[in-house]
Amino acid sequence: MVDRWLAFCLLQFVSAVLGFLWGFYVRSPLFLYIGGFFFSLGVFAITRWGYDRWKAKQKPRRRK
C-alpha cells in the first residue's frame, strides 16, 4: 500500500502537469500560475523539511 505522503506528493506533480498543459492549450497565464503553485507545493512536500512537518502533525499529542 502506498503511503499517504507519497500519494500526496505524486498528486501535486500530476496536478502541476495538468495545470501546465491546460495553460498551454488555452494560452492562459492563470493556469500556468496554478500549475506552478502545485509544482512548488509538490517540491515542498518532497523535501525532508516538508515531510517532517507533515509527520509531526500526524503524531498524537501527549496530555499532561
N, C-alpha and C positions, 0 to 999 in steps of 0.2 A: 504494500500500500504506500502511496506517495505521501510524504509529509506535507502538512498543510502549508508550511512555509515555502517549500519548493513549488507547490501548486500556485501559491500567490505570486511568486517571482515570475514563473512562466506566464501566468495570466497577464501580468503587467507588460511583458515584452510582446505578447500576442496583441494586446490592445494597442500598443505603440505602433506595431506594424500595420494593423488595420487603420489606425488614425492617419498614418503617413500615406498609405495607399489611397485612402479616400480623399485626403487633402490634395494629392497629386491629380487624382481623377477629376475632381470638381474644381481644381485650381483655387482652393480656398486656404488662405493662411491660418484661419481659425482652426481647421482640422490638423494642420501641421503643428500648431502650438499644442493642441490636445495630445497628439502623438508624442511630441517632445516631453510633455508632462508625464505621460505614462512610462516613457523610456527612462526618465530621470527617477521616477518612483521605483522602477524595477532595478535600476543600478543601486539606489539607496538600499533597497531590500536585500540585494545580493551581497552587499558589503558585510563585514563582520560586525560593525557597529550597529547596523540596522537589524541584523539577526539577533544580537544580544539584547537590544531594546525590545524586540518583539517577544523574545523568550522571557524577559523579566516581567512582562505583562501577564504571561501565562501562569506564573507561579502563584500559588495561593499565599495570601499574606498571613503572617503569624499574628495571633491575638495575644495581648499581654495579660 
